[in-house]
Amino acid sequence: MHKIDFKTLKVLALSIISLICYLFLENSEKVNERLLRFKSNNSINEFGFYVVINLLKWFLFIFGIIALTMLIVKVYKRKRKL
């Protein structure tokens, strides 16, 4: 039986939470409706919100994928070492 590292669990939890948040933002009707409204208006403030929300979605997606990839590599190296 292997001892589970607390840091590994924390990174796994954060990556799963970030992917869930990304999926929520991507599939939410309210968020998508507001993004379309922001995109159609010519206000600079609304364009700023549009950019921030899209950057947040990309950050959550990339963080989730990179963290899961790093965990898989770490587990693979640990199994190979044994």
Backbone as a printed PyTorch tensor [residue, N CA C, xyz], in Angstrom:
tensor([[[  0.8430,  -1.1860,   0.0000],
         [  0.0000,   0.0000,   0.0000],
         [  0.8800,   1.2380,   0.0000]],

        [[  0.5880,   2.1630,  -0.8840],
         [  1.3650,   3.3800,  -0.9940],
         [  0.7420,   4.4860,  -0.1590]],

        [[  1.6060,   5.2880,   0.4090],
         [  1.1340,   6.4440,   1.1600],
         [  0.7760,   7.5480,   0.1660]],

        [[ -0.4000,   8.1130,   0.3310],
         [ -0.8590,   9.1650,  -0.5750],
         [ -0.3620,  10.5030,  -0.0600]],

        [[  0.2900,  11.2200,  -0.9520],
         [  0.8570,  12.5130,  -0.6130],
         [ -0.2550,  13.5700,  -0.5770]],

        [[ -0.2360,  14.4380,   0.4490],
         [ -1.2540,  15.4810,   0.5920],
         [ -1.1780,  16.4840,  -0.5550]],

        [[  0.0380,  16.8190,  -1.0080],
         [  0.1830,  17.7600,  -2.1180],
         [ -0.4340,  17.2060,  -3.3960]],

        [[ -0.2740,  15.9120,  -3.6050],
         [ -0.8540,  15.2830,  -4.7900],
         [ -2.3730,  15.3560,  -4.7520]],

        [[ -2.9500,  15.0820,  -3.6050],
         [ -4.4040,  15.1690,  -3.4750],
         [ -4.9030,  16.5980,  -3.6720]],

        [[ -4.1390,  17.5470,  -3.1660],
         [ -4.5290,  18.9480,  -3.3030],
         [ -4.5100,  19.3810,  -4.7720]],

        [[ -3.4610,  19.0040,  -5.4880],
         [ -3.3740,  19.3520,  -6.9080],
         [ -4.4670,  18.6430,  -7.6980]],

        [[ -4.7320,  17.3920,  -7.3630],
         [ -5.8000,  16.6570,  -8.0380],
         [ -7.1480,  17.3290,  -7.8000]],

        [[ -7.4220,  17.7160,  -6.5700],
         [ -8.6920,  18.3850,  -6.2490],
         [ -8.8010,  19.7200,  -6.9790]],

        [[ -7.7260,  20.4970,  -7.0000],
         [ -7.7640,  21.7870,  -7.6910],
         [ -7.9610,  21.6240,  -9.1920]],

        [[ -7.3220,  20.6260,  -9.7770],
         [ -7.4810,  20.4280, -11.2140],
         [ -8.8960,  19.9800, -11.5550]],

        [[ -9.4730,  19.1130, -10.7320],
         [-10.8440,  18.6770, -10.9830],
         [-11.8250,  19.8280, -10.7920]],

        [[-11.6170,  20.6220,  -9.7510],
         [-12.4890,  21.7820,  -9.5220],
         [-12.3790,  22.7790, -10.6620]],

        [[-11.1660,  23.0150, -11.1620],
         [-11.0090,  23.9680, -12.2610],
         [-11.6780,  23.4580, -13.5320]],

        [[-11.6040,  22.1580, -13.7920],
         [-12.2840,  21.6170, -14.9730],
         [-13.7980,  21.6800, -14.8230]],

        [[-14.2990,  21.4490, -13.6070],
         [-15.7470,  21.5590, -13.3690],
         [-16.2100,  23.0090, -13.5560]],

        [[-15.4260,  23.9630, -13.0380],
         [-15.7650,  25.3750, -13.2290],
         [-15.7440,  25.7560, -14.6980]],

        [[-14.7520,  25.2410, -15.4370],
         [-14.6890,  25.5120, -16.8770],
         [-15.9370,  24.9820, -17.5770]],

        [[-16.3070,  23.7440, -17.2620],
         [-17.4920,  23.1650, -17.8960],
         [-18.7550,  23.9340, -17.5240]],

        [[-18.8240,  24.4090, -16.2740],
         [-19.9760,  25.2090, -15.8650],
         [-20.0410,  26.5090, -16.6690]],

        [[-18.9070,  27.2090, -16.7790],
         [-18.8960,  28.4610, -17.5250],
         [-19.1740,  28.2440, -19.0130]],

        [[-18.6860,  27.1580, -19.5470],
         [-18.8620,  26.8750, -20.9640],
         [-20.3070,  26.5080, -21.3000]],

        [[-20.9900,  25.8100, -20.4020],
         [-22.3330,  25.3080, -20.6900],
         [-23.4490,  26.0990, -20.0200]],

        [[-23.1260,  27.1360, -19.2790],
         [-24.1390,  27.9120, -18.5780],
         [-24.8870,  28.8230, -19.5530]],

        [[-26.1990,  28.7400, -19.5190],
         [-27.0240,  29.5810, -20.3920],
         [-26.9010,  31.0650, -20.0270]],

        [[-26.8890,  31.3570, -18.7220],
         [-26.8010,  32.7540, -18.2940],
         [-25.4840,  33.3830, -18.7270]],

        [[-24.3920,  32.6540, -18.5320],
         [-23.0810,  33.1920, -18.8930],
         [-22.9830,  33.3890, -20.4040]],

        [[-23.4350,  32.4080, -21.1670],
         [-23.3760,  32.5250, -22.6230],
         [-24.2750,  33.6410, -23.1400]],

        [[-25.4370,  33.8200, -22.5020],
         [-26.3410,  34.8950, -22.8970],
         [-25.7010,  36.2600, -22.6470]],

        [[-25.0520,  36.4080, -21.4970],
         [-24.3980,  37.6770, -21.1860],
         [-23.2000,  37.9200, -22.0890]],

        [[-22.4710,  36.8630, -22.4190],
         [-21.3400,  37.0280, -23.3300],
         [-21.8080,  37.5060, -24.7010]],

        [[-22.9100,  36.9730, -25.1730],
         [-23.4480,  37.4360, -26.4560],
         [-23.9010,  38.8860, -26.3750]],

        [[-24.4920,  39.2650, -25.2380],
         [-24.9200,  40.6520, -25.0690],
         [-23.7120,  41.5790, -24.9930]],

        [[-22.6640,  41.1500, -24.2720],
         [-21.4450,  41.9520, -24.1800],
         [-20.7930,  42.1110, -25.5490]],

        [[-20.8230,  41.0490, -26.3250],
         [-20.1850,  41.0830, -27.6350],
         [-20.9180,  42.0110, -28.5950]],

        [[-22.2350,  42.0640, -28.4730],
         [-23.0220,  42.8740, -29.4030],
         [-22.9830,  44.3660, -29.0650]],

        [[-22.7550,  44.7210, -27.7960],
         [-22.6970,  46.1330, -27.4210],
         [-21.3210,  46.6950, -27.7250]],

        [[-21.2650,  47.9930, -27.8830],
         [-20.0040,  48.6400, -28.2330],
         [-19.3440,  49.3270, -27.0440]],

        [[-19.7580,  49.0110, -25.8380],
         [-19.1870,  49.6300, -24.6500],
         [-17.8450,  48.9830, -24.3130]],

        [[-16.8910,  49.8030, -23.8870],
         [-15.5620,  49.2890, -23.5460],
         [-15.6280,  48.4590, -22.2720]],

        [[-16.4450,  48.8690, -21.2910],
         [-16.5750,  48.0910, -20.0570],
         [-17.1140,  46.6940, -20.3160]],

        [[-18.1190,  46.5990, -21.1590],
         [-18.6950,  45.2940, -21.4610],
         [-17.7230,  44.4420, -22.2560]],

        [[-16.9400,  45.0640, -23.1260],
         [-15.9150,  44.3150, -23.8480],
         [-14.8560,  43.7930, -22.8850]],

        [[-14.5370,  44.5730, -21.8530],
         [-13.5880,  44.1340, -20.8380],
         [-14.0910,  42.9110, -20.0910]],

        [[-15.3660,  42.9110, -19.7170],
         [-15.9480,  41.7450, -19.0640],
         [-15.9230,  40.5260, -19.9860]],

        [[-16.1950,  40.7500, -21.2620],
         [-16.1690,  39.6680, -22.2420],
         [-14.7760,  39.0390, -22.3100]],

        [[-13.7550,  39.8640, -22.3600],
         [-12.3790,  39.3680, -22.4300],
         [-12.0020,  38.6450, -21.1410]],

        [[-12.3540,  39.2100, -19.9870],
         [-11.9990,  38.6040, -18.7030],
         [-12.6570,  37.2370, -18.5360]],

        [[-13.9170,  37.1180, -18.8910],
         [-14.6100,  35.8400, -18.7450],
         [-13.9980,  34.7920, -19.6690]],

        [[-13.6850,  35.1820, -20.9010],
         [-13.0720,  34.2200, -21.8170],
         [-11.6660,  33.8360, -21.3740]],

        [[-10.8860,  34.7690, -20.8560],
         [ -9.5610,  34.4390, -20.3300],
         [ -9.6670,  33.5100, -19.1220]],

        [[-10.6460,  33.7490, -18.2610],
         [-10.8650,  32.8880, -17.1030],
         [-11.2050,  31.4620, -17.5380]],

        [[-12.0610,  31.3440, -18.5570],
         [-12.4060,  30.0100, -19.0490],
         [-11.1730,  29.2920, -19.5880]],

        [[-10.3540,  29.9820, -20.3700],
         [ -9.1490,  29.3540, -20.9160],
         [ -8.1590,  28.9950, -19.8170]],

        [[ -8.0060,  29.8720, -18.8150],
         [ -7.0950,  29.5790, -17.7060],
         [ -7.5420,  28.3330, -16.9500]],

        [[ -8.8200,  28.2350, -16.6450],
         [ -9.3370,  27.0760, -15.9270],
         [ -9.1220,  25.7920, -16.7220]],

        [[ -9.3700,  25.8550, -18.0190],
         [ -9.1970,  24.6800, -18.8640],
         [ -7.7300,  24.2570, -18.9370]],

        [[ -6.8410,  25.1920, -19.1910],
         [ -5.4200,  24.8720, -19.3250],
         [ -4.8420,  24.3930, -18.0020]],

        [[ -5.2010,  25.0370, -16.8890],
         [ -4.7090,  24.6020, -15.5840],
         [ -5.1650,  23.1900, -15.2740]],

        [[ -6.4100,  22.8890, -15.5330],
         [ -6.9330,  21.5520, -15.2590],
         [ -6.2200,  20.4850, -16.0640]],

        [[ -5.9930,  20.7430, -17.3390],
         [ -5.3370,  19.7570, -18.2030],
         [ -3.8690,  19.5830, -17.8160]],

        [[ -3.1630,  20.6770, -17.5810],
         [ -1.7410,  20.5800, -17.2250],
         [ -1.5650,  19.8880, -15.8780]],

        [[ -2.3950,  20.2090, -14.8980],
         [ -2.2750,  19.5870, -13.5790],
         [ -2.5450,  18.0860, -13.6530]],

        [[ -3.5630,  17.6870, -14.3970],
         [ -3.8370,  16.2580, -14.5390],
         [ -2.7070,  15.5440, -15.2790]],

        [[ -2.1450,  16.1810, -16.2830],
         [ -1.0220,  15.5850, -17.0080],
         [  0.1850,  15.4130, -16.1080]],

        [[  0.4790,  16.4140, -15.3000],
         [  1.6130,  16.3180, -14.3800],
         [  1.3950,  15.2130, -13.3530]],

        [[  0.1770,  15.0660, -12.8640],
         [ -0.1150,  13.9950, -11.9130],
         [  0.0350,  12.6180, -12.5450]],

        [[ -0.4170,  12.4770, -13.7710],
         [ -0.2790,  11.1920, -14.4550],
         [  1.1960,  10.8490, -14.6590]],

        [[  1.9960,  11.8370, -15.0410],
         [  3.4360,  11.6080, -15.2180],
         [  4.0850,  11.2530, -13.8840]],

        [[  3.6970,  11.9300, -12.8150],
         [  4.2540,  11.6470, -11.4960],
         [  3.9240,  10.2250, -11.0430]],

        [[  2.6970,   9.8080, -11.2360],
         [  2.2890,   8.4590, -10.8560],
         [  3.0250,   7.4330, -11.7170]],

        [[  3.1770,   7.7100, -12.9980],
         [  3.8780,   6.7910, -13.8910],
         [  5.3400,   6.6360, -13.4680]],

        [[  5.9920,   7.7500, -13.1340],
         [  7.3900,   7.6830, -12.6910],
         [  7.5060,   6.9240, -11.3740]],

        [[  6.5660,   7.1370, -10.4520],
         [  6.5780,   6.4500,  -9.1710],
         [  6.3800,   4.9480,  -9.3590]],

        [[  5.4760,   4.5480, -10.2390],
         [  5.2440,   3.1260, -10.4950],
         [  6.4630,   2.4950, -11.1700]],

        [[  7.1100,   3.2420, -12.0350],
         [  8.2710,   2.7410, -12.7480],
         [  9.4720,   2.5650, -11.8130]],

        [[  9.5450,   3.4520, -10.8250],
         [ 10.6430,   3.4090,  -9.8620],
         [ 10.5520,   2.1390,  -9.0070]],

        [[  9.3340,   1.7120,  -8.7150],
         [  9.1390,   0.5140,  -7.8700],
         [  9.4330,  -0.6860,  -8.6710]]])
